[in-house]
Amino acid sequence: MRLYAAVSFARTPLEEISTKVEQIKTLGWREREDGRGDPWAVSFYKDVPEGEGDPEPELREVMGVYWLDADAIKALLGSPGSE
């Protein structure tokens, strides 16, 4: 089964982004090469056994204090409903 995850680097200092991407790749995630819409977000995929759990915890662990959930991303973008 292939899992997909988008990781936002909007809060990550520029000098740490490539290190974080490499740490995520070390966990078996691969960067999607089909183009990006948001320059601060990277889409990753990983092939895992059927029924394996949620990918968020391991990604959250790598990102640490820079992790952004959907609500935080909406707030940063000033999207409707983020008030």
mmCIF file of the N, C-alpha and C atoms, coordinates in Angstrom:
data_MODEL
# 
_entry.id   MODEL 
# 
loop_
_atom_site.group_PDB 
_atom_site.id 
_atom_site.type_symbol 
_atom_site.label_atom_id 
_atom_site.label_alt_id 
_atom_site.label_comp_id 
_atom_site.label_asym_id 
_atom_site.label_entity_id 
_atom_site.label_seq_id 
_atom_site.pdbx_PDB_ins_code 
_atom_site.Cartn_x 
_atom_site.Cartn_y 
_atom_site.Cartn_z 
_atom_site.occupancy 
_atom_site.B_iso_or_equiv 
_atom_site.pdbx_formal_charge 
_atom_site.auth_seq_id 
_atom_site.auth_comp_id 
_atom_site.auth_asym_id 
_atom_site.auth_atom_id 
_atom_site.pdbx_PDB_model_num 
ATOM 1   N N  . MET A 1 1  ? 0.850   -1.166 0.000   1.00 0.00 ? 1  MET A N  1 
ATOM 2   C CA . MET A 1 1  ? 0.000   0.000  0.000   1.00 0.00 ? 1  MET A CA 1 
ATOM 3   C C  . MET A 1 1  ? 0.899   1.233  0.000   1.00 0.00 ? 1  MET A C  1 
ATOM 4   N N  . ARG A 1 2  ? 0.533   2.213  -0.772  1.00 0.00 ? 2  ARG A N  1 
ATOM 5   C CA . ARG A 1 2  ? 1.310   3.446  -0.850  1.00 0.00 ? 2  ARG A CA 1 
ATOM 6   C C  . ARG A 1 2  ? 0.623   4.536  -0.023  1.00 0.00 ? 2  ARG A C  1 
ATOM 7   N N  . LEU A 1 3  ? 1.392   5.121  0.890   1.00 0.00 ? 3  LEU A N  1 
ATOM 8   C CA . LEU A 1 3  ? 0.916   6.240  1.695   1.00 0.00 ? 3  LEU A CA 1 
ATOM 9   C C  . LEU A 1 3  ? 1.470   7.532  1.119   1.00 0.00 ? 3  LEU A C  1 
ATOM 10  N N  . TYR A 1 4  ? 0.684   8.593  1.202   1.00 0.00 ? 4  TYR A N  1 
ATOM 11  C CA . TYR A 1 4  ? 1.117   9.909  0.758   1.00 0.00 ? 4  TYR A CA 1 
ATOM 12  C C  . TYR A 1 4  ? 1.002   10.875 1.925   1.00 0.00 ? 4  TYR A C  1 
ATOM 13  N N  . ALA A 1 5  ? 1.937   11.806 2.003   1.00 0.00 ? 5  ALA A N  1 
ATOM 14  C CA . ALA A 1 5  ? 1.895   12.814 3.059   1.00 0.00 ? 5  ALA A CA 1 
ATOM 15  C C  . ALA A 1 5  ? 2.510   14.100 2.535   1.00 0.00 ? 5  ALA A C  1 
ATOM 16  N N  . ALA A 1 6  ? 1.885   15.204 2.874   1.00 0.00 ? 6  ALA A N  1 
ATOM 17  C CA . ALA A 1 6  ? 2.443   16.515 2.542   1.00 0.00 ? 6  ALA A CA 1 
ATOM 18  C C  . ALA A 1 6  ? 3.002   17.114 3.824   1.00 0.00 ? 6  ALA A C  1 
ATOM 19  N N  . VAL A 1 7  ? 4.212   17.612 3.740   1.00 0.00 ? 7  VAL A N  1 
ATOM 20  C CA . VAL A 1 7  ? 4.871   18.214 4.898   1.00 0.00 ? 7  VAL A CA 1 
ATOM 21  C C  . VAL A 1 7  ? 5.152   19.673 4.569   1.00 0.00 ? 7  VAL A C  1 
ATOM 22  N N  . SER A 1 8  ? 4.700   20.563 5.443   1.00 0.00 ? 8  SER A N  1 
ATOM 23  C CA . SER A 1 8  ? 4.939   21.990 5.255   1.00 0.00 ? 8  SER A CA 1 
ATOM 24  C C  . SER A 1 8  ? 6.240   22.394 5.947   1.00 0.00 ? 8  SER A C  1 
ATOM 25  N N  . PHE A 1 9  ? 7.031   23.176 5.240   1.00 0.00 ? 9  PHE A N  1 
ATOM 26  C CA . PHE A 1 9  ? 8.278   23.701 5.789   1.00 0.00 ? 9  PHE A CA 1 
ATOM 27  C C  . PHE A 1 9  ? 8.190   25.206 6.018   1.00 0.00 ? 9  PHE A C  1 
ATOM 28  N N  . ALA A 1 10 ? 6.969   25.722 6.130   1.00 0.00 ? 10 ALA A N  1 
ATOM 29  C CA . ALA A 1 10 ? 6.758   27.163 6.269   1.00 0.00 ? 10 ALA A CA 1 
ATOM 30  C C  . ALA A 1 10 ? 7.393   27.741 7.527   1.00 0.00 ? 10 ALA A C  1 
ATOM 31  N N  . ARG A 1 11 ? 7.488   26.977 8.596   1.00 0.00 ? 11 ARG A N  1 
ATOM 32  C CA . ARG A 1 11 ? 8.109   27.449 9.840   1.00 0.00 ? 11 ARG A CA 1 
ATOM 33  C C  . ARG A 1 11 ? 9.563   27.015 9.991   1.00 0.00 ? 11 ARG A C  1 
ATOM 34  N N  . THR A 1 12 ? 10.022  26.161 9.112   1.00 0.00 ? 12 THR A N  1 
ATOM 35  C CA . THR A 1 12 ? 11.364  25.600 9.232   1.00 0.00 ? 12 THR A CA 1 
ATOM 36  C C  . THR A 1 12 ? 12.399  26.599 8.724   1.00 0.00 ? 12 THR A C  1 
ATOM 37  N N  . PRO A 1 13 ? 13.433  26.874 9.515   1.00 0.00 ? 13 PRO A N  1 
ATOM 38  C CA . PRO A 1 13 ? 14.493  27.767 9.022   1.00 0.00 ? 13 PRO A CA 1 
ATOM 39  C C  . PRO A 1 13 ? 15.094  27.215 7.722   1.00 0.00 ? 13 PRO A C  1 
ATOM 40  N N  . LEU A 1 14 ? 15.382  28.107 6.789   1.00 0.00 ? 14 LEU A N  1 
ATOM 41  C CA . LEU A 1 14 ? 15.889  27.690 5.480   1.00 0.00 ? 14 LEU A CA 1 
ATOM 42  C C  . LEU A 1 14 ? 17.091  26.765 5.582   1.00 0.00 ? 14 LEU A C  1 
ATOM 43  N N  . GLU A 1 15 ? 17.980  27.039 6.517   1.00 0.00 ? 15 GLU A N  1 
ATOM 44  C CA . GLU A 1 15 ? 19.197  26.230 6.629   1.00 0.00 ? 15 GLU A CA 1 
ATOM 45  C C  . GLU A 1 15 ? 18.925  24.820 7.153   1.00 0.00 ? 15 GLU A C  1 
ATOM 46  N N  . GLU A 1 16 ? 17.708  24.553 7.637   1.00 0.00 ? 16 GLU A N  1 
ATOM 47  C CA . GLU A 1 16 ? 17.373  23.225 8.162   1.00 0.00 ? 16 GLU A CA 1 
ATOM 48  C C  . GLU A 1 16 ? 16.497  22.395 7.233   1.00 0.00 ? 16 GLU A C  1 
ATOM 49  N N  . ILE A 1 17 ? 15.952  22.995 6.186   1.00 0.00 ? 17 ILE A N  1 
ATOM 50  C CA . ILE A 1 17 ? 15.005  22.282 5.327   1.00 0.00 ? 17 ILE A CA 1 
ATOM 51  C C  . ILE A 1 17 ? 15.631  21.043 4.685   1.00 0.00 ? 17 ILE A C  1 
ATOM 52  N N  . SER A 1 18 ? 16.796  21.171 4.083   1.00 0.00 ? 18 SER A N  1 
ATOM 53  C CA . SER A 1 18 ? 17.381  20.008 3.402   1.00 0.00 ? 18 SER A CA 1 
ATOM 54  C C  . SER A 1 18 ? 17.716  18.897 4.386   1.00 0.00 ? 18 SER A C  1 
ATOM 55  N N  . THR A 1 19 ? 18.125  19.253 5.606   1.00 0.00 ? 19 THR A N  1 
ATOM 56  C CA . THR A 1 19 ? 18.400  18.241 6.630   1.00 0.00 ? 19 THR A CA 1 
ATOM 57  C C  . THR A 1 19 ? 17.127  17.495 7.001   1.00 0.00 ? 19 THR A C  1 
ATOM 58  N N  . LYS A 1 20 ? 16.032  18.234 7.172   1.00 0.00 ? 20 LYS A N  1 
ATOM 59  C CA . LYS A 1 20 ? 14.750  17.602 7.518   1.00 0.00 ? 20 LYS A CA 1 
ATOM 60  C C  . LYS A 1 20 ? 14.282  16.679 6.388   1.00 0.00 ? 20 LYS A C  1 
ATOM 61  N N  . VAL A 1 21 ? 14.421  17.119 5.145   1.00 0.00 ? 21 VAL A N  1 
ATOM 62  C CA . VAL A 1 21 ? 14.024  16.282 4.008   1.00 0.00 ? 21 VAL A CA 1 
ATOM 63  C C  . VAL A 1 21 ? 14.836  14.992 4.006   1.00 0.00 ? 21 VAL A C  1 
ATOM 64  N N  . GLU A 1 22 ? 16.132  15.086 4.236   1.00 0.00 ? 22 GLU A N  1 
ATOM 65  C CA . GLU A 1 22 ? 16.982  13.888 4.257   1.00 0.00 ? 22 GLU A CA 1 
ATOM 66  C C  . GLU A 1 22 ? 16.606  12.958 5.409   1.00 0.00 ? 22 GLU A C  1 
ATOM 67  N N  . GLN A 1 23 ? 16.264  13.512 6.569   1.00 0.00 ? 23 GLN A N  1 
ATOM 68  C CA . GLN A 1 23 ? 15.837  12.682 7.702   1.00 0.00 ? 23 GLN A CA 1 
ATOM 69  C C  . GLN A 1 23 ? 14.548  11.942 7.370   1.00 0.00 ? 23 GLN A C  1 
ATOM 70  N N  . ILE A 1 24 ? 13.628  12.610 6.694   1.00 0.00 ? 24 ILE A N  1 
ATOM 71  C CA . ILE A 1 24 ? 12.373  11.968 6.297   1.00 0.00 ? 24 ILE A CA 1 
ATOM 72  C C  . ILE A 1 24 ? 12.665  10.854 5.288   1.00 0.00 ? 24 ILE A C  1 
ATOM 73  N N  . LYS A 1 25 ? 13.564  11.097 4.350   1.00 0.00 ? 25 LYS A N  1 
ATOM 74  C CA . LYS A 1 25 ? 13.921  10.077 3.363   1.00 0.00 ? 25 LYS A CA 1 
ATOM 75  C C  . LYS A 1 25 ? 14.581  8.868  4.027   1.00 0.00 ? 25 LYS A C  1 
ATOM 76  N N  . THR A 1 26 ? 15.317  9.093  5.097   1.00 0.00 ? 26 THR A N  1 
ATOM 77  C CA . THR A 1 26 ? 15.956  7.999  5.836   1.00 0.00 ? 26 THR A CA 1 
ATOM 78  C C  . THR A 1 26 ? 14.916  7.027  6.395   1.00 0.00 ? 26 THR A C  1 
ATOM 79  N N  . LEU A 1 27 ? 13.707  7.527  6.661   1.00 0.00 ? 27 LEU A N  1 
ATOM 80  C CA . LEU A 1 27 ? 12.624  6.689  7.179   1.00 0.00 ? 27 LEU A CA 1 
ATOM 81  C C  . LEU A 1 27 ? 11.899  5.922  6.068   1.00 0.00 ? 27 LEU A C  1 
ATOM 82  N N  . GLY A 1 28 ? 12.384  6.036  4.837   1.00 0.00 ? 28 GLY A N  1 
ATOM 83  C CA . GLY A 1 28 ? 11.773  5.298  3.732   1.00 0.00 ? 28 GLY A CA 1 
ATOM 84  C C  . GLY A 1 28 ? 10.819  6.120  2.883   1.00 0.00 ? 28 GLY A C  1 
ATOM 85  N N  . TRP A 1 29 ? 10.637  7.394  3.220   1.00 0.00 ? 29 TRP A N  1 
ATOM 86  C CA . TRP A 1 29 ? 9.783   8.264  2.430   1.00 0.00 ? 29 TRP A CA 1 
ATOM 87  C C  . TRP A 1 29 ? 10.549  8.750  1.214   1.00 0.00 ? 29 TRP A C  1 
ATOM 88  N N  . ARG A 1 30 ? 9.845   8.917  0.103   1.00 0.00 ? 30 ARG A N  1 
ATOM 89  C CA . ARG A 1 30 ? 10.436  9.435  -1.122  1.00 0.00 ? 30 ARG A CA 1 
ATOM 90  C C  . ARG A 1 30 ? 9.678   10.682 -1.550  1.00 0.00 ? 30 ARG A C  1 
ATOM 91  N N  . GLU A 1 31 ? 10.414  11.642 -2.075  1.00 0.00 ? 31 GLU A N  1 
ATOM 92  C CA . GLU A 1 31 ? 9.794   12.890 -2.524  1.00 0.00 ? 31 GLU A CA 1 
ATOM 93  C C  . GLU A 1 31 ? 9.109   12.656 -3.865  1.00 0.00 ? 31 GLU A C  1 
ATOM 94  N N  . ARG A 1 32 ? 7.871   13.117 -3.973  1.00 0.00 ? 32 ARG A N  1 
ATOM 95  C CA . ARG A 1 32 ? 7.158   13.002 -5.254  1.00 0.00 ? 32 ARG A CA 1 
ATOM 96  C C  . ARG A 1 32 ? 7.771   13.974 -6.235  1.00 0.00 ? 32 ARG A C  1 
ATOM 97  N N  . GLU A 1 33 ? 7.983   13.510 -7.433  1.00 0.00 ? 33 GLU A N  1 
ATOM 98  C CA . GLU A 1 33 ? 8.655   14.316 -8.453  1.00 0.00 ? 33 GLU A CA 1 
ATOM 99  C C  . GLU A 1 33 ? 7.690   14.937 -9.457  1.00 0.00 ? 33 GLU A C  1 
ATOM 100 N N  . ASP A 1 34 ? 6.404   14.935 -9.144  1.00 0.00 ? 34 ASP A N  1 
ATOM 101 C CA . ASP A 1 34 ? 5.418   15.431 -10.110 1.00 0.00 ? 34 ASP A CA 1 
ATOM 102 C C  . ASP A 1 34 ? 5.122   16.912 -9.960  1.00 0.00 ? 34 ASP A C  1 
ATOM 103 N N  . GLY A 1 35 ? 6.041   17.653 -9.397  1.00 0.00 ? 35 GLY A N  1 
ATOM 104 C CA . GLY A 1 35 ? 5.868   19.100 -9.300  1.00 0.00 ? 35 GLY A CA 1 
ATOM 105 C C  . GLY A 1 35 ? 5.202   19.529 -8.011  1.00 0.00 ? 35 GLY A C  1 
ATOM 106 N N  . ARG A 1 36 ? 5.525   20.728 -7.627  1.00 0.00 ? 36 ARG A N  1 
ATOM 107 C CA . ARG A 1 36 ? 4.980   21.295 -6.395  1.00 0.00 ? 36 ARG A CA 1 
ATOM 108 C C  . ARG A 1 36 ? 4.115   22.493 -6.730  1.00 0.00 ? 36 ARG A C  1 
ATOM 109 N N  . GLY A 1 37 ? 3.041   22.657 -5.981  1.00 0.00 ? 37 GLY A N  1 
ATOM 110 C CA . GLY A 1 37 ? 2.230   23.856 -6.104  1.00 0.00 ? 37 GLY A CA 1 
ATOM 111 C C  . GLY A 1 37 ? 2.667   24.886 -5.079  1.00 0.00 ? 37 GLY A C  1 
ATOM 112 N N  . ASP A 1 38 ? 2.940   24.435 -3.874  1.00 0.00 ? 38 ASP A N  1 
ATOM 113 C CA . ASP A 1 38 ? 3.338   25.307 -2.772  1.00 0.00 ? 38 ASP A CA 1 
ATOM 114 C C  . ASP A 1 38 ? 4.845   25.158 -2.574  1.00 0.00 ? 38 ASP A C  1 
ATOM 115 N N  . PRO A 1 39 ? 5.594   26.250 -2.687  1.00 0.00 ? 39 PRO A N  1 
ATOM 116 C CA . PRO A 1 39 ? 7.049   26.127 -2.542  1.00 0.00 ? 39 PRO A CA 1 
ATOM 117 C C  . PRO A 1 39 ? 7.502   25.748 -1.134  1.00 0.00 ? 39 PRO A C  1 
ATOM 118 N N  . TRP A 1 40 ? 6.612   25.850 -0.156  1.00 0.00 ? 40 TRP A N  1 
ATOM 119 C CA . TRP A 1 40 ? 6.968   25.528 1.232   1.00 0.00 ? 40 TRP A CA 1 
ATOM 120 C C  . TRP A 1 40 ? 6.496   24.145 1.654   1.00 0.00 ? 40 TRP A C  1 
ATOM 121 N N  . ALA A 1 41 ? 5.902   23.409 0.739   1.00 0.00 ? 41 ALA A N  1 
ATOM 122 C CA . ALA A 1 41 ? 5.411   22.068 1.078   1.00 0.00 ? 41 ALA A CA 1 
ATOM 123 C C  . ALA A 1 41 ? 6.039   21.032 0.156   1.00 0.00 ? 41 ALA A C  1 
ATOM 124 N N  . VAL A 1 42 ? 6.293   19.869 0.722   1.00 0.00 ? 42 VAL A N  1 
ATOM 125 C CA . VAL A 1 42 ? 6.849   18.757 -0.055  1.00 0.00 ? 42 VAL A CA 1 
ATOM 126 C C  . VAL A 1 42 ? 5.913   17.571 0.114   1.00 0.00 ? 42 VAL A C  1 
ATOM 127 N N  . SER A 1 43 ? 5.595   16.937 -0.987  1.00 0.00 ? 43 SER A N  1 
ATOM 128 C CA . SER A 1 43 ? 4.749   15.756 -0.973  1.00 0.00 ? 43 SER A CA 1 
ATOM 129 C C  . SER A 1 43 ? 5.647   14.520 -1.005  1.00 0.00 ? 43 SER A C  1 
ATOM 130 N N  . PHE A 1 44 ? 5.419   13.625 -0.052  1.00 0.00 ? 44 PHE A N  1 
ATOM 131 C CA . PHE A 1 44 ? 6.202   12.398 0.056   1.00 0.00 ? 44 PHE A CA 1 
ATOM 132 C C  . PHE A 1 44 ? 5.300   11.191 -0.121  1.00 0.00 ? 44 PHE A C  1 
ATOM 133 N N  . TYR A 1 45 ? 5.886   10.058 -0.475  1.00 0.00 ? 45 TYR A N  1 
ATOM 134 C CA . TYR A 1 45 ? 5.169   8.792  -0.502  1.00 0.00 ? 45 TYR A CA 1 
ATOM 135 C C  . TYR A 1 45 ? 6.052   7.707  0.091   1.00 0.00 ? 45 TYR A C  1 
ATOM 136 N N  . LYS A 1 46 ? 5.389   6.657  0.570   1.00 0.00 ? 46 LYS A N  1 
ATOM 137 C CA . LYS A 1 46 ? 6.098   5.526  1.163   1.00 0.00 ? 46 LYS A CA 1 
ATOM 138 C C  . LYS A 1 46 ? 5.254   4.278  0.954   1.00 0.00 ? 46 LYS A C  1 
ATOM 139 N N  . ASP A 1 47 ? 5.887   3.199  0.522   1.00 0.00 ? 47 ASP A N  1 
ATOM 140 C CA . ASP A 1 47 ? 5.201   1.914  0.381   1.00 0.00 ? 47 ASP A CA 1 
ATOM 141 C C  . ASP A 1 47 ? 5.324   1.166  1.698   1.00 0.00 ? 47 ASP A C  1 
ATOM 142 N N  . VAL A 1 48 ? 4.182   0.765  2.243   1.00 0.00 ? 48 VAL A N  1 
ATOM 143 C CA . VAL A 1 48 ? 4.141   0.084  3.536   1.00 0.00 ? 48 VAL A CA 1 
ATOM 144 C C  . VAL A 1 48 ? 3.241   -1.144 3.437   1.00 0.00 ? 48 VAL A C  1 
ATOM 145 N N  . PRO A 1 49 ? 3.399   -2.090 4.358   1.00 0.00 ? 49 PRO A N  1 
ATOM 146 C CA . PRO A 1 49 ? 2.497   -3.244 4.374   1.00 0.00 ? 49 PRO A CA 1 
ATOM 147 C C  . PRO A 1 49 ? 1.046   -2.794 4.620   1.00 0.00 ? 49 PRO A C  1 
ATOM 148 N N  . GLU A 1 50 ? 0.135   -3.526 4.039   1.00 0.00 ? 50 GLU A N  1 
ATOM 149 C CA . GLU A 1 50 ? -1.296  -3.242 4.206   1.00 0.00 ? 50 GLU A CA 1 
ATOM 150 C C  . GLU A 1 50 ? -1.651  -3.141 5.686   1.00 0.00 ? 50 GLU A C  1 
ATOM 151 N N  . GLY A 1 51 ? -2.391  -2.102 6.044   1.00 0.00 ? 51 GLY A N  1 
ATOM 152 C CA . GLY A 1 51 ? -2.858  -1.948 7.422   1.00 0.00 ? 51 GLY A CA 1 
ATOM 153 C C  . GLY A 1 51 ? -1.876  -1.270 8.359   1.00 0.00 ? 51 GLY A C  1 
ATOM 154 N N  . GLU A 1 52 ? -0.702  -0.882 7.852   1.00 0.00 ? 52 GLU A N  1 
ATOM 155 C CA . GLU A 1 52 ? 0.243   -0.176 8.722   1.00 0.00 ? 52 GLU A CA 1 
ATOM 156 C C  . GLU A 1 52 ? -0.363  1.159  9.119   1.00 0.00 ? 52 GLU A C  1 
ATOM 157 N N  . GLY A 1 53 ? -0.020  1.595  10.301  1.00 0.00 ? 53 GLY A N  1 
ATOM 158 C CA . GLY A 1 53 ? -0.650  2.772  10.901  1.00 0.00 ? 53 GLY A CA 1 
ATOM 159 C C  . GLY A 1 53 ? -0.418  4.101  10.209  1.00 0.00 ? 53 GLY A C  1 
ATOM 160 N N  . ASP A 1 54 ? -0.836  5.122  10.895  1.00 0.00 ? 54 ASP A N  1 
ATOM 161 C CA . ASP A 1 54 ? -0.789  6.502  10.458  1.00 0.00 ? 54 ASP A CA 1 
ATOM 162 C C  . ASP A 1 54 ? 0.664   6.969  10.291  1.00 0.00 ? 54 ASP A C  1 
ATOM 163 N N  . PRO A 1 55 ? 0.990   7.617  9.168   1.00 0.00 ? 55 PRO A N  1 
ATOM 164 C CA . PRO A 1 55 ? 2.359   8.075  8.956   1.00 0.00 ? 55 PRO A CA 1 
ATOM 165 C C  . PRO A 1 55 ? 2.710   9.342  9.736   1.00 0.00 ? 55 PRO A C  1 
ATOM 166 N N  . GLU A 1 56 ? 1.700   10.041 10.236  1.00 0.00 ? 56 GLU A N  1 
ATOM 167 C CA . GLU A 1 56 ? 1.948   11.342 10.853  1.00 0.00 ? 56 GLU A CA 1 
ATOM 168 C C  . GLU A 1 56 ? 2.926   11.312 12.030  1.00 0.00 ? 56 GLU A C  1 
ATOM 169 N N  . PRO A 1 57 ? 2.842   10.347 12.951  1.00 0.00 ? 57 PRO A N  1 
ATOM 170 C CA . PRO A 1 57 ? 3.751   10.390 14.103  1.00 0.00 ? 57 PRO A CA 1 
ATOM 171 C C  . PRO A 1 57 ? 5.230   10.412 13.741  1.00 0.00 ? 57 PRO A C  1 
ATOM 172 N N  . GLU A 1 58 ? 5.661   9.601  12.776  1.00 0.00 ? 58 GLU A N  1 
ATOM 173 C CA . GLU A 1 58 ? 7.084   9.603  12.448  1.00 0.00 ? 58 GLU A CA 1 
ATOM 174 C C  . GLU A 1 58 ? 7.496   10.889 11.738  1.00 0.00 ? 58 GLU A C  1 
ATOM 175 N N  . LEU A 1 59 ? 6.600   11.455 10.933  1.00 0.00 ? 59 LEU A N  1 
ATOM 176 C CA . LEU A 1 59 ? 6.905   12.724 10.277  1.00 0.00 ? 59 LEU A CA 1 
ATOM 177 C C  . LEU A 1 59 ? 6.924   13.861 11.303  1.00 0.00 ? 59 LEU A C  1 
ATOM 178 N N  . ARG A 1 60 ? 5.983   13.831 12.220  1.00 0.00 ? 60 ARG A N  1 
ATOM 179 C CA . ARG A 1 60 ? 5.916   14.844 13.283  1.00 0.00 ? 60 ARG A CA 1 
ATOM 180 C C  . ARG A 1 60 ? 7.189   14.794 14.134  1.00 0.00 ? 60 ARG A C  1 
ATOM 181 N N  . GLU A 1 61 ? 7.686   13.596 14.398  1.00 0.00 ? 61 GLU A N  1 
ATOM 182 C CA . GLU A 1 61 ? 8.897   13.450 15.209  1.00 0.00 ? 61 GLU A CA 1 
ATOM 183 C C  . GLU A 1 61 ? 10.103  14.085 14.513  1.00 0.00 ? 61 GLU A C  1 
ATOM 184 N N  . VAL A 1 62 ? 10.239  13.870 13.216  1.00 0.00 ? 62 VAL A N  1 
ATOM 185 C CA . VAL A 1 62 ? 11.353  14.467 12.470  1.00 0.00 ? 62 VAL A CA 1 
ATOM 186 C C  . VAL A 1 62 ? 11.235  15.991 12.461  1.00 0.00 ? 62 VAL A C  1 
ATOM 187 N N  . MET A 1 63 ? 10.043  16.496 12.233  1.00 0.00 ? 63 MET A N  1 
ATOM 188 C CA . MET A 1 63 ? 9.857   17.942 12.106  1.00 0.00 ? 63 MET A CA 1 
ATOM 189 C C  . MET A 1 63 ? 9.922   18.662 13.453  1.00 0.00 ? 63 MET A C  1 
ATOM 190 N N  . GLY A 1 64 ? 9.617   17.958 14.537  1.00 0.00 ? 64 GLY A N  1 
ATOM 191 C CA . GLY A 1 64 ? 9.706   18.567 15.865  1.00 0.00 ? 64 GLY A CA 1 
ATOM 192 C C  . GLY A 1 64 ? 8.858   19.826 15.988  1.00 0.00 ? 64 GLY A C  1 
ATOM 193 N N  . VAL A 1 65 ? 9.451   20.887 16.506  1.00 0.00 ? 65 VAL A N  1 
ATOM 194 C CA . VAL A 1 65 ? 8.714   22.132 16.749  1.00 0.00 ? 65 VAL A CA 1 
ATOM 195 C C  . VAL A 1 65 ? 8.259   22.816 15.459  1.00 0.00 ? 65 VAL A C  1 
ATOM 196 N N  . TYR A 1 66 ? 8.761   22.369 14.326  1.00 0.00 ? 66 TYR A N  1 
ATOM 197 C CA . TYR A 1 66 ? 8.386   22.979 13.051  1.00 0.00 ? 66 TYR A CA 1 
ATOM 198 C C  . TYR A 1 66 ? 7.170   22.319 12.406  1.00 0.00 ? 66 TYR A C  1 
ATOM 199 N N  . TRP A 1 67 ? 6.624   21.272 13.047  1.00 0.00 ? 67 TRP A N  1 
ATOM 200 C CA . TRP A 1 67 ? 5.471   20.565 12.487  1.00 0.00 ? 67 TRP A CA 1 
ATOM 201 C C  . TRP A 1 67 ? 4.284   21.513 12.385  1.00 0.00 ? 67 TRP A C  1 
ATOM 202 N N  . LEU A 1 68 ? 3.596   21.463 11.257  1.00 0.00 ? 68 LEU A N  1 
ATOM 203 C CA . LEU A 1 68 ? 2.370   22.235 11.055  1.00 0.00 ? 68 LEU A CA 1 
ATOM 204 C C  . LEU A 1 68 ? 1.245   21.282 10.712  1.00 0.00 ? 68 LEU A C  1 
ATOM 205 N N  . ASP A 1 69 ? 0.171   21.337 11.503  1.00 0.00 ? 69 ASP A N  1 
ATOM 206 C CA . ASP A 1 69 ? -1.003  20.550 11.145  1.00 0.00 ? 69 ASP A CA 1 
ATOM 207 C C  . ASP A 1 69 ? -1.875  21.387 10.210  1.00 0.00 ? 69 ASP A C  1 
ATOM 208 N N  . ALA A 1 70 ? -2.963  20.823 9.739   1.00 0.00 ? 70 ALA A N  1 
ATOM 209 C CA . ALA A 1 70 ? -3.807  21.506 8.756   1.00 0.00 ? 70 ALA A CA 1 
ATOM 210 C C  . ALA A 1 70 ? -4.328  22.837 9.276   1.00 0.00 ? 70 ALA A C  1 
ATOM 211 N N  . ASP A 1 71 ? -4.720  22.905 10.542  1.00 0.00 ? 71 ASP A N  1 
ATOM 212 C CA . ASP A 1 71 ? -5.244  24.153 11.098  1.00 0.00 ? 71 ASP A CA 1 
ATOM 213 C C  . ASP A 1 71 ? -4.166  25.243 11.135  1.00 0.00 ? 71 ASP A C  1 
ATOM 214 N N  . ALA A 1 72 ? -2.947  24.870 11.496  1.00 0.00 ? 72 ALA A N  1 
ATOM 215 C CA . ALA A 1 72 ? -1.851  25.845 11.543  1.00 0.00 ? 72 ALA A CA 1 
ATOM 216 C C  . ALA A 1 72 ? -1.520  26.349 10.135  1.00 0.00 ? 72 ALA A C  1 
ATOM 217 N N  . ILE A 1 73 ? -1.589  25.468 9.156   1.00 0.00 ? 73 ILE A N  1 
ATOM 218 C CA . ILE A 1 73 ? -1.320  25.880 7.772   1.00 0.00 ? 73 ILE A CA 1 
ATOM 219 C C  . ILE A 1 73 ? -2.394  26.866 7.311   1.00 0.00 ? 73 ILE A C  1 
ATOM 220 N N  . LYS A 1 74 ? -3.648  26.568 7.606   1.00 0.00 ? 74 LYS A N  1 
ATOM 221 C CA . LYS A 1 74 ? -4.732  27.484 7.236   1.00 0.00 ? 74 LYS A CA 1 
ATOM 222 C C  . LYS A 1 74 ? -4.533  28.841 7.898   1.00 0.00 ? 74 LYS A C  1 
ATOM 223 N N  . ALA A 1 75 ? -4.138  28.839 9.158   1.00 0.00 ? 75 ALA A N  1 
ATOM 224 C CA . ALA A 1 75 ? -3.923  30.096 9.873   1.00 0.00 ? 75 ALA A CA 1 
ATOM 225 C C  . ALA A 1 75 ? -2.783  30.900 9.235   1.00 0.00 ? 75 ALA A C  1 
ATOM 226 N N  . LEU A 1 76 ? -1.710  30.226 8.863   1.00 0.00 ? 76 LEU A N  1 
ATOM 227 C CA . LEU A 1 76 ? -0.590  30.923 8.213   1.00 0.00 ? 76 LEU A CA 1 
ATOM 228 C C  . LEU A 1 76 ? -0.998  31.511 6.869   1.00 0.00 ? 76 LEU A C  1 
ATOM 229 N N  . LEU A 1 77 ? -1.834  30.800 6.149   1.00 0.00 ? 77 LEU A N  1 
ATOM 230 C CA . LEU A 1 77 ? -2.272  31.252 4.835   1.00 0.00 ? 77 LEU A CA 1 
ATOM 231 C C  . LEU A 1 77 ? -3.386  32.277 4.920   1.00 0.00 ? 77 LEU A C  1 
ATOM 232 N N  . GLY A 1 78 ? -3.981  32.430 6.107   1.00 0.00 ? 78 GLY A N  1 
ATOM 233 C CA . GLY A 1 78 ? -5.102  33.344 6.244   1.00 0.00 ? 78 GLY A CA 1 
ATOM 234 C C  . GLY A 1 78 ? -6.342  32.851 5.527   1.00 0.00 ? 78 GLY A C  1 
ATOM 235 N N  . SER A 1 79 ? -6.478  31.534 5.456   1.00 0.00 ? 79 SER A N  1 
ATOM 236 C CA . SER A 1 79 ? -7.615  30.941 4.758   1.00 0.00 ? 79 SER A CA 1 
ATOM 237 C C  . SER A 1 79 ? -8.907  31.178 5.511   1.00 0.00 ? 79 SER A C  1 
ATOM 238 N N  . PRO A 1 80 ? -10.019 31.253 4.778   1.00 0.00 ? 80 PRO A N  1 
ATOM 239 C CA . PRO A 1 80 ? -11.307 31.369 5.443   1.00 0.00 ? 80 PRO A CA 1 
ATOM 240 C C  . PRO A 1 80 ? -11.508 30.212 6.409   1.00 0.00 ? 80 PRO A C  1 
ATOM 241 N N  . GLY A 1 81 ? -12.032 30.499 7.560   1.00 0.00 ? 81 GLY A N  1 
ATOM 242 C CA . GLY A 1 81 ? -12.260 29.463 8.549   1.00 0.00 ? 81 GLY A CA 1 
ATOM 243 C C  . GLY A 1 81 ? -11.074 29.266 9.466   1.00 0.00 ? 81 GLY A C  1 
ATOM 244 N N  . SER A 1 82 ? -10.033 30.086 9.323   1.00 0.00 ? 82 SER A N  1 
ATOM 245 C CA . SER A 1 82 ? -8.854  29.930 10.171  1.00 0.00 ? 82 SER A CA 1 
ATOM 246 C C  . SER A 1 82 ? -8.862  30.878 11.359  1.00 0.00 ? 82 SER A C  1 
ATOM 247 N N  . GLU A 1 83 ? -9.928  31.664 11.461  1.00 0.00 ? 83 GLU A N  1 
ATOM 248 C CA . GLU A 1 83 ? -9.996  32.616 12.579  1.00 0.00 ? 83 GLU A CA 1 
ATOM 249 C C  . GLU A 1 83 ? -10.199 31.899 13.890  1.00 0.00 ? 83 GLU A C  1 
# 
